[in-house]
Amino acid sequence: MMSIRSTTALTIAGLAGLGLLTACGGDSDSDEGASGKVSITVASDAGLTPEAISSYDQQIATFRKKYPNIEVKREEYTWTGPTFAAKLAGGTLPDVFTLPFTDGRTLIARRQVADISDEISKLPYANSFNPNVVAAGKSDDGSVELVPIAAYGQALHYNRALFEEAGLDPDKPPTTWAEIRSAADQIAEKTGQAGYAVMTKGNTGGWILSTEAYAMGGRMTQANGDEQKATVDNAGAKEALRLVQDMRWQDDSMGSNFGYDWNGINQAFAAGKIGMFVTGGGTYDNLVSQNEIKPDDYGLTVLPLEGADAGVLGGGTLAAVSVKADDAEKAAAVKWIDFFYMQKLITQEGAVRDAQNRQTDKQPVGTPQLPVFDQATEQKRLEWIKSYVDVPLEQMTNYTSAAFQQPLVPEPPVATQDLYAALDPVVQKVLTDRNANVDELLSQANSEVQNVLDRG
C-alpha cells in the first residue's frame, strides 16, 4: 500500500518533496502564457504539523516564482481505501494526488486517472526509473502513466524507551517472530502498554497480515496462466494469525485497541502506547511531521524472515492526475510532480534545497528509503545531503545494514485492495473473539477473494 499510509501511504504520506525546480523537459518559465493562467489543486497530507504546512506553502511559493502562470492550491488528502473509492467515484480528488502501487494498473486500465504518458516521456529522467518500481505506473502497452515518487519495504518499528523500561536492550531488537512475541509480553507486563499492535481497518488489516504471511513464506495469490488464484489460506497466513491470536489471548500483550488504521496506529506509537508494530520502512517522516514522535524513542529494524520463500512485502506511492484535468492542467500537474516529488531525488541542487528547507522547518532529513531510481543515484543523493542528516540513523542500523539485502516481494498484483478488505474482518475477529477459528476464517476469505479475482 503506501508509506502513504504511506504513501505512502503513504505513503505513502510524509512524502512532501521540497526540491528546487529545474526545467522540466526543456520547458521555459513562461510556457503557460500562450493559453493564459491555469489553476490546479495538489494533495497535502491531512494532519500536518504547522512546520510541515509552512514547508509545503513555501514550496508552492517557490514553484509560483518558476511558473507564475500556474496557480497552486493545497488540499488536504490522505489515502485510505474507503475514502479514496468514494472521492474517486464522486470526482472530488485533487488534480494531483497520490495512491499506492496496488491501485496503479487497475486505475489505468479503467481510465480513472489522466493519461500523462506524453508529459512524463518529456522528463529528462523518464528512462532512468528503477524498473521494479516504475512497473506499478505502467499501462499494458508499456507507457508510464503514473509517476513513482517513493518505494518502501515493510519493517518493524519499535519504541526504545519502552524497551528500556521493560528491561530489553533497544540496540538488540528481536530477530525472530518468537523473539517479537517474547519482547511484546515483557513490554506489556513491565510497562502496561501494548507490546505489539497491528492495524485492522481500512484495508490495513489485510495489508499487515499479508506482510506477516510473506515474512513466513506465504503468498496471498498465485498465477495460474493468465489468471490469479486466491491463496490467502496459505500456511504463512495461518501461522501469522495464530501468532497474533496467541499474543492476544494467551499473553495479553497487544493492548485493548483493536481498531487501528494507519493514522491511528502511528499516533498511538508516537505517544508511547505501543512497543512494536509493522509498517513501511520510511514511516519515520510521518511520525515526525504528523505525530511529533520523540526521536530518542524511535527504533527501526528489519522484519524476521522465516521459512522457504520468505520475503519482505514491498510497495510504494504513485503520483497521479485527475481524469477530469484538461491538457493545460495535465501539463501543469506534471510540472508540479517534477518539482515537488522528483527533483530532490535526482539533482544535487534539488536534494540540498530540500534538506535545507526541511531542516529549517524542523522536518526530518535522511530517513532511509528504497530507491525510486537506481542504487547509484540514491547513493549520490545521500552524499549530497550528508551534512544535513538529522534523523537518528544510529537507531536504525539494524534496518539500514540489512534491508537492501532482503528479498523484496511485490504486493498481490490483482484486486489488491479488495483482497486486503476481505482480510480486515478476519484479523478483527481473531483479536476480538477468543474462539475464532483461523482455518475457517481464512477459508471463507479465500472464497471471497477468488470471487473478486474471477470477476476481474
C-alpha positions as CSV (number, residue, x, y, z in Angstrom):
1,M,0.0,0.0,0.0
2,M,1.8,3.2,0.8
3,S,4.1,4.8,3.4
4,I,1.0,6.9,2.2
5,R,-0.5,5.1,4.5
6,S,2.5,5.7,3.2
7,T,2.2,6.6,1.0
8,T,2.5,6.0,1.3
9,A,0.8,5.5,2.1
10,L,1.9,6.8,2.3
11,T,2.8,6.7,1.5
12,I,2.6,6.6,1.1
13,A,2.2,10.3,3.0
14,G,5.1,12.2,4.6
15,L,6.2,12.5,1.0
16,A,6.4,16.3,0.8
17,G,9.3,16.6,-1.6
18,L,10.7,20.1,-1.3
19,G,13.1,20.2,-4.2
20,L,14.3,23.2,-6.2
21,L,12.6,23.1,-9.6
22,T,14.7,22.8,-12.6
23,A,13.5,22.9,-16.2
24,C,11.1,20.1,-16.9
25,G,11.9,18.5,-20.3
26,G,13.2,21.8,-21.7
27,D,10.1,23.9,-20.8
28,S,10.6,27.6,-20.4
29,D,9.5,29.5,-17.3
30,S,6.5,31.1,-19.1
31,D,5.3,28.3,-21.4
32,E,1.8,28.5,-19.9
33,G,1.4,32.1,-21.1
34,A,0.0,31.3,-24.5
35,S,-3.1,29.7,-23.0
36,G,-3.3,32.0,-20.0
37,K,-3.3,31.1,-16.4
38,V,-4.1,27.6,-15.2
39,S,-5.1,26.5,-11.7
40,I,-4.5,23.1,-10.1
41,T,-5.2,21.6,-6.6
42,V,-2.5,19.4,-5.1
43,A,-2.6,16.8,-2.4
44,S,-1.3,17.7,1.1
45,D,-1.4,15.1,3.9
46,A,-4.1,15.8,6.5
47,G,-2.9,16.5,10.0
48,L,0.5,18.0,9.2
49,T,2.2,20.0,11.9
50,P,2.4,23.8,11.5
51,E,6.1,23.4,10.5
52,A,5.2,20.9,7.8
53,I,2.4,23.1,6.5
54,S,4.8,26.0,6.4
55,S,7.3,23.9,4.4
56,Y,4.6,23.0,1.9
57,D,3.4,26.5,1.4
58,Q,6.9,27.7,1.0
59,Q,7.3,25.3,-1.9
60,I,4.2,26.5,-3.5
61,A,5.6,30.0,-3.4
62,T,8.9,28.8,-4.9
63,F,7.0,27.0,-7.6
64,R,5.0,30.1,-8.5
65,K,8.2,32.1,-9.0
66,K,9.2,29.5,-11.6
67,Y,5.8,29.2,-13.2
68,P,3.9,32.4,-12.4
69,N,1.0,31.4,-14.7
70,I,0.3,28.2,-12.7
71,E,-1.9,28.8,-9.6
72,V,-1.4,26.0,-7.0
73,K,-3.9,25.4,-4.2
74,R,-3.1,22.9,-1.4
75,E,-5.9,20.5,-0.5
76,E,-5.8,18.1,2.5
77,Y,-5.8,14.5,1.4
78,T,-4.7,11.2,2.9
79,W,-5.2,7.9,1.0
80,T,-7.4,5.3,2.7
81,G,-9.2,2.6,0.8
82,P,-12.8,3.5,1.6
83,T,-12.4,7.3,1.3
84,F,-10.3,7.1,-1.8
85,A,-13.0,5.0,-3.5
86,A,-15.7,7.5,-2.5
87,K,-13.7,10.5,-3.7
88,L,-12.8,8.8,-7.0
89,A,-16.4,7.9,-7.7
90,G,-17.5,11.4,-6.7
91,G,-14.9,13.2,-8.7
92,T,-13.6,15.1,-5.7
93,L,-10.0,14.2,-5.7
94,P,-7.3,17.0,-6.0
95,D,-5.9,17.5,-9.5
96,V,-2.6,15.9,-8.3
97,F,-3.0,13.1,-5.7
98,T,-1.1,10.1,-4.5
99,L,-2.1,6.4,-4.4
100,P,-0.4,3.1,-3.5
101,F,1.3,0.9,-6.1
102,T,-1.5,-1.6,-5.7
103,D,-4.1,0.7,-7.4
104,G,-2.0,2.0,-10.3
105,R,-2.5,-0.5,-13.1
106,T,-6.2,-1.0,-12.2
107,L,-7.0,2.7,-12.4
108,I,-5.0,3.0,-15.6
109,A,-6.9,0.1,-17.2
110,R,-10.2,1.6,-16.1
111,R,-9.2,5.0,-17.4
112,Q,-9.9,6.5,-13.9
113,V,-6.8,8.6,-14.0
114,A,-5.5,11.0,-16.6
115,D,-3.1,9.6,-19.2
116,I,0.0,11.8,-18.7
117,S,2.4,9.5,-20.5
118,D,3.3,12.2,-23.1
119,E,4.2,14.7,-20.4
120,I,6.1,12.1,-18.4
121,S,8.1,11.0,-21.5
122,K,9.5,14.5,-21.8
123,L,11.1,14.4,-18.3
124,P,14.9,14.1,-18.6
125,Y,14.8,11.1,-16.2
126,A,11.9,9.3,-17.8
127,N,14.0,6.3,-18.8
128,S,16.0,6.1,-15.5
129,F,13.4,4.8,-13.1
130,N,14.1,1.6,-11.2
131,P,12.2,-0.9,-13.4
132,N,10.8,-2.8,-10.5
133,V,9.3,0.5,-9.2
134,V,8.0,2.1,-12.3
135,A,6.2,-1.0,-13.4
136,A,3.4,-0.1,-11.0
137,G,2.6,3.0,-13.0
138,K,2.7,1.5,-16.5
139,S,-0.2,0.7,-18.8
140,D,-0.4,-2.6,-20.7
141,D,1.4,-1.0,-23.7
142,G,4.3,-0.2,-21.5
143,S,3.9,3.6,-21.3
144,V,4.3,5.3,-18.0
145,E,1.1,7.0,-16.9
146,L,1.7,7.4,-13.2
147,V,4.9,8.7,-11.6
148,P,6.6,6.6,-8.8
149,I,7.6,9.0,-6.1
150,A,8.5,6.7,-3.2
151,A,9.1,3.0,-2.6
152,Y,9.3,1.0,0.6
153,G,9.8,-2.4,2.2
154,Q,7.9,-3.2,5.4
155,A,9.8,-3.0,8.6
156,L,9.5,-3.4,12.4
157,H,9.3,-0.1,14.2
158,Y,9.9,-0.2,18.0
159,N,9.9,2.2,21.0
160,R,13.3,2.3,22.5
161,A,12.0,3.9,25.8
162,L,9.5,1.1,26.3
163,F,12.3,-1.5,25.6
164,E,14.5,0.1,28.3
165,E,11.6,0.3,30.7
166,A,10.9,-3.4,30.1
167,G,14.5,-4.4,30.7
168,L,15.2,-5.1,27.0
169,D,18.2,-3.8,25.1
170,P,17.0,-1.3,22.5
171,D,20.2,-1.8,20.4
172,K,19.3,-5.5,20.0
173,P,15.7,-5.7,18.8
174,P,14.1,-9.0,18.0
175,T,15.4,-11.0,15.1
176,T,12.8,-13.8,15.1
177,W,9.0,-13.8,15.4
178,A,9.4,-15.8,18.6
179,E,11.5,-13.0,20.0
180,I,8.9,-10.5,18.9
181,R,6.3,-12.4,20.9
182,S,8.6,-12.6,24.0
183,A,9.5,-8.9,23.8
184,A,5.9,-7.9,23.5
185,D,5.0,-10.0,26.5
186,Q,7.7,-8.4,28.6
187,I,6.8,-4.9,27.5
188,A,3.2,-5.4,28.3
189,E,4.0,-6.9,31.7
190,K,6.6,-4.3,32.7
191,T,5.1,-1.1,31.2
192,G,1.4,-1.7,30.9
193,Q,1.5,-0.7,27.3
194,A,0.8,-2.8,24.2
195,G,3.9,-4.8,23.4
196,Y,2.8,-5.4,19.8
197,A,-0.1,-4.0,17.8
198,V,-1.5,-4.4,14.3
199,M,-3.8,-2.4,12.0
200,T,-7.2,-3.8,11.3
201,K,-9.3,-1.1,9.4
202,G,-9.5,0.5,6.0
203,N,-7.8,-2.4,4.3
204,T,-4.7,-2.2,6.6
205,G,-5.5,-5.4,8.5
206,G,-5.2,-7.4,5.2
207,W,-2.1,-5.4,4.3
208,I,-0.3,-6.2,7.6
209,L,-1.5,-9.8,7.6
210,S,-0.1,-10.2,4.1
211,T,3.2,-8.7,5.3
212,E,3.4,-11.2,8.1
213,A,2.4,-14.1,5.8
214,Y,5.1,-13.1,3.3
215,A,7.7,-13.0,6.1
216,M,6.7,-16.6,7.0
217,G,6.9,-17.8,3.4
218,G,3.3,-17.4,2.3
219,R,1.7,-15.7,-0.7
220,M,-1.8,-14.4,-1.0
221,T,-2.3,-15.1,-4.7
222,Q,-0.7,-17.4,-7.2
223,A,-0.5,-17.0,-11.0
224,N,-2.4,-19.7,-12.9
225,G,-1.6,-19.0,-16.6
226,D,-3.2,-15.6,-17.3
227,E,-5.4,-15.9,-14.2
228,Q,-4.8,-15.4,-10.5
229,K,-5.7,-18.0,-7.9
230,A,-6.5,-16.9,-4.3
231,T,-4.2,-18.4,-1.7
232,V,-4.9,-16.3,1.3
233,D,-5.4,-19.6,3.3
234,N,-1.7,-20.4,2.9
235,A,0.5,-21.8,5.7
236,G,2.2,-18.5,6.3
237,A,-1.0,-16.6,6.8
238,K,-2.2,-19.3,9.2
239,E,1.0,-19.1,11.2
240,A,0.8,-15.3,11.3
241,L,-2.8,-15.3,12.5
242,R,-2.1,-17.9,15.2
243,L,0.9,-15.9,16.4
244,V,-1.3,-12.8,16.8
245,Q,-4.1,-14.9,18.4
246,D,-1.7,-16.3,21.0
247,M,-0.2,-12.9,21.7
248,R,-3.7,-11.5,22.2
249,W,-5.4,-14.3,24.2
250,Q,-2.6,-16.2,25.9
251,D,-0.1,-13.4,26.5
252,D,-2.4,-10.4,26.7
253,S,0.4,-8.4,25.1
254,M,-1.5,-6.5,22.4
255,G,-3.3,-3.8,24.5
256,S,-7.0,-3.1,24.2
257,N,-7.4,-1.2,20.9
258,F,-8.1,-3.5,18.0
259,G,-9.5,-0.9,15.6
260,Y,-6.3,0.8,14.4
261,D,-6.0,2.3,10.9
262,W,-2.6,3.6,9.6
263,N,-3.1,7.1,11.1
264,G,-4.3,5.8,14.4
265,I,-1.5,3.3,15.0
266,N,1.1,5.9,14.1
267,Q,-0.4,8.3,16.6
268,A,-0.5,5.7,19.4
269,F,3.0,4.5,18.7
270,A,4.4,8.1,18.7
271,A,2.5,8.6,22.1
272,G,4.4,5.7,23.6
273,K,1.4,3.4,23.8
274,I,2.8,0.7,21.5
275,G,6.1,-1.2,21.8
276,M,6.3,-2.6,18.3
277,F,4.3,-2.5,15.1
278,V,4.8,-3.2,11.4
279,T,4.5,-0.7,8.6
280,G,6.6,0.8,5.7
281,G,10.3,1.4,6.5
282,G,10.2,5.1,5.7
283,T,7.4,6.0,8.1
284,Y,9.6,8.0,10.4
285,D,8.9,11.1,8.3
286,N,5.2,10.7,9.1
287,L,5.8,10.1,12.7
288,V,7.7,13.4,13.0
289,S,5.6,15.6,10.7
290,Q,2.2,14.3,11.8
291,N,2.7,12.8,15.3
292,E,5.7,14.6,16.8
293,I,7.4,11.5,17.9
294,K,10.4,11.9,20.3
295,P,13.4,10.9,18.1
296,D,15.3,9.4,21.1
297,D,12.4,6.9,21.5
298,Y,12.5,5.6,17.9
299,G,14.0,2.3,16.7
300,L,13.8,0.6,13.3
301,T,14.8,-2.9,12.3
302,V,14.1,-5.4,9.5
303,L,11.3,-8.0,9.7
304,P,12.3,-11.5,10.6
305,L,12.2,-13.8,7.5
306,E,11.5,-17.4,8.4
307,G,10.8,-20.4,6.1
308,A,11.2,-21.1,2.4
309,D,10.4,-18.2,0.1
310,A,10.1,-15.7,3.0
311,G,10.3,-12.2,1.7
312,V,9.5,-8.6,2.5
313,L,6.3,-7.1,1.2
314,G,7.2,-4.0,-0.8
315,G,5.2,-1.3,-2.4
316,G,5.2,2.4,-2.8
317,T,3.5,5.6,-3.8
318,L,2.5,6.9,-7.2
319,A,1.6,10.5,-8.2
320,A,-1.5,10.7,-10.4
321,V,-3.5,13.4,-12.1
322,S,-7.3,13.6,-12.1
323,V,-9.1,12.2,-15.1
324,K,-11.0,15.5,-15.2
325,A,-7.9,17.5,-16.0
326,D,-7.6,19.2,-19.4
327,D,-4.4,19.4,-21.4
328,A,-3.2,22.6,-19.7
329,E,-4.0,21.2,-16.3
330,K,-2.2,18.0,-17.1
331,A,0.9,19.8,-18.2
332,A,0.9,22.0,-15.1
333,A,0.3,18.9,-12.9
334,V,3.3,17.1,-14.2
335,K,5.4,20.2,-13.6
336,W,4.3,20.2,-10.0
337,I,5.0,16.5,-9.7
338,D,8.5,17.0,-11.1
339,F,9.1,20.0,-8.7
340,F,7.6,18.7,-5.6
341,Y,8.5,15.0,-5.6
342,M,11.3,14.3,-8.1
343,Q,13.9,17.0,-8.1
344,K,15.1,16.2,-4.6
345,L,15.8,12.6,-5.7
346,I,17.9,13.3,-8.8
347,T,19.7,16.6,-8.6
348,Q,22.2,18.0,-6.1
349,E,20.6,21.4,-6.2
350,G,17.2,19.9,-5.5
351,A,18.4,17.5,-2.8
352,V,20.3,20.2,-1.0
353,R,17.4,22.7,-1.2
354,D,15.1,20.0,0.1
355,A,17.3,19.2,3.0
356,Q,17.8,22.9,3.9
357,N,14.1,23.6,3.8
358,R,13.2,20.6,5.8
359,Q,15.8,21.4,8.4
360,T,14.6,25.0,8.7
361,D,11.1,23.8,9.2
362,K,12.1,21.0,11.7
363,Q,11.3,18.2,9.3
364,P,13.5,15.1,9.2
365,V,16.3,14.8,6.7
366,G,17.8,11.5,5.7
367,T,15.1,8.9,6.6
368,P,16.2,5.6,4.9
369,Q,14.2,4.7,1.8
370,L,14.2,2.3,-1.1
371,P,15.4,4.0,-4.3
372,V,12.9,5.1,-7.0
373,F,15.9,5.3,-9.4
374,D,18.9,3.0,-9.2
375,Q,21.1,2.5,-6.1
376,A,23.9,4.6,-7.6
377,T,21.5,7.6,-7.9
378,E,20.4,7.1,-4.4
379,Q,23.9,7.0,-3.1
380,K,24.6,10.3,-4.8
381,R,21.6,11.8,-3.1
382,L,22.8,10.6,0.3
383,E,26.2,12.2,-0.3
384,W,24.6,15.5,-1.3
385,I,22.6,15.7,1.9
386,K,25.1,14.1,4.3
387,S,25.8,17.3,6.2
388,Y,22.1,17.9,6.8
389,V,21.0,14.5,8.0
390,D,19.4,14.8,11.4
391,V,17.4,11.5,11.8
392,P,18.7,9.1,14.4
393,L,20.4,6.8,11.9
394,E,22.4,5.1,14.7
395,Q,19.0,3.8,16.0
396,M,18.1,2.5,12.5
397,T,21.3,0.5,11.7
398,N,19.6,-2.9,12.3
399,Y,17.4,-1.8,9.3
400,T,19.9,0.0,7.1
401,S,22.5,-2.7,7.4
402,A,20.2,-5.4,6.1
403,A,17.1,-4.0,4.4
404,F,18.5,-3.8,0.9
405,Q,19.7,-7.4,1.0
406,Q,16.3,-8.8,1.9
407,P,14.2,-10.2,-0.9
408,L,11.5,-7.7,-1.8
409,V,8.2,-9.3,-2.9
410,P,5.5,-7.1,-4.6
411,E,2.0,-6.9,-3.3
412,P,-0.7,-9.2,-4.8
413,P,-1.0,-7.8,-8.4
414,V,-4.7,-8.0,-9.0
415,A,-7.6,-6.6,-6.9
416,T,-5.1,-5.9,-4.1
417,Q,-7.3,-3.6,-2.1
418,D,-10.3,-5.9,-2.4
419,L,-8.1,-8.7,-1.1
420,Y,-6.9,-6.6,1.8
421,A,-10.5,-5.6,2.6
422,A,-11.6,-9.2,2.7
423,L,-8.9,-9.9,5.3
424,D,-9.7,-6.9,7.6
425,P,-12.6,-8.7,9.3
426,V,-10.5,-11.9,9.7
427,V,-7.9,-10.0,11.7
428,Q,-10.6,-8.2,13.7
429,K,-12.3,-11.5,14.5
430,V,-9.1,-13.1,15.7
431,L,-8.4,-10.2,18.0
432,T,-11.9,-9.8,19.5
433,D,-13.2,-13.4,19.6
434,R,-11.2,-15.9,21.8
435,N,-12.9,-18.8,19.9
436,A,-12.1,-17.6,16.4
437,N,-11.2,-20.4,14.1
438,V,-8.3,-19.3,12.0
439,D,-8.6,-22.1,9.3
440,E,-12.3,-21.4,8.8
441,L,-11.9,-17.6,8.6
442,L,-9.1,-17.8,6.1
443,S,-11.1,-20.4,4.0
444,Q,-14.1,-18.1,3.9
445,A,-11.9,-15.2,2.9
446,N,-10.2,-17.2,0.3
447,S,-13.5,-17.9,-1.4
448,E,-14.4,-14.3,-1.2
449,V,-11.1,-13.2,-2.8
450,Q,-11.4,-15.8,-5.5
451,N,-14.8,-14.5,-6.5
452,V,-13.3,-11.0,-6.8
453,L,-10.5,-12.3,-8.9
454,D,-12.9,-14.2,-11.1
455,R,-14.8,-11.0,-11.8
456,G,-11.6,-9.4,-13.0
